[in-house]
Amino acid sequence: MNDCELLELAAKAAGHRYDAVVGSALISGSGFVWNPLVDDGDALRLAVKLNMMLSYILIDGVHVQWDSGVVVETVFNNPYAATRRAIVRAAAEIGRRME
């Protein structure tokens, strides 16, 4: 799944509406740009909205869990980017299950 698909499914899970996809960002008609893959604030708001629990395991990954049991682990190369990506991957799985 590419980044645009991840974001579209994550947006669905969070109830976000958007009008366009530019690069790997979703943009609403009012010009609001949403991209939790690169924006820490967007990622944190997404995790909070979907009641995710984040924890770091050992020294090589982040563990994201949602109350229905969605779990994603990502190996660190950049711990901030890995955390954002794990949140988006978990949210995308939630969105996929809504289809």
N, C-alpha and C positions, 0 to 999 in steps of 0.2 A: 504494500500500500504506500503510495507516495504522500508527501507532506500535505498537498491540497486535499486529498481524500481523508487523511487523518483530521485535518482542521474542520472539514465539512461535517464529519461524523461527531467530532467533539462539540461543534456548535449546536448540532441537533440535540445532543445530550443536555447541553446547558440552556437550551431554549433561545439561542441567539438567532436573530434574523440578519441576513446579509443580502446585498444586491449584486456584488461582484467579487470575483477572486482575482487578485493582482499578485503575480508571483506566488508566494505562499502565504498571503494575508487575505483575510476576508474584510470587505469594506461595505458598510451600510450606506443607504442613500444619503444620510446626513454627513458622510465623510468619515465616520468613525472607523478606525482600523483596528482589527482584532487579530493578534497572532501570538498565542501563548507558547509557540515554539521558540520565539526570540524575546518575548517580553515577560520579565519576571512577575510583574503585577498581574498581567492577564492570566498567567499560569496559576498564581496563587489564588486569584478570584475563582478560577475554574475549579481548582481542588476544593476550595471551601464550599462553593455552590453545590458540588456533587458529593459532599461529605466524605472526601477521601482521607485516608490515613497514610502519611508518609513516614518511612523509617529508612535508615541507612544500615545495610547489612555488611558486616566485615569491612573491607576497604574497597570493594569492587562494584558496588551497585546500590541502587535505590529501589525500595519496595513500596509500591503504591497499592492500596487496597480500598475498595469501595464496599459498602455494606452488603452487596449481593455476592461478594467474593471475587470481583475482578482484581487480578494481581498482575503487575508488570514489573519486570526487573530490567534495568539497563546498566551495562558496564560503564564505569566512569572513564572518560577521557577528559572531560570538563564537567565537574560535578554540577554546576549550575545548568548547563545545557542538558545534561543527562536527566536531571530532576524535571526540567520543563518537558522534555520528550516523554518521560515515563508518565507524567500527568496527562499529556495529550493522548498517548497511546491507550491509557486506561479509559479516558473519556470517550475516545473513539470506539472502544469496545462496548461501552454503555450505549452509545448512539447506534451502533450496529445492531445491538439486541432490541432496540426500539423499532426497527424496521418491520 
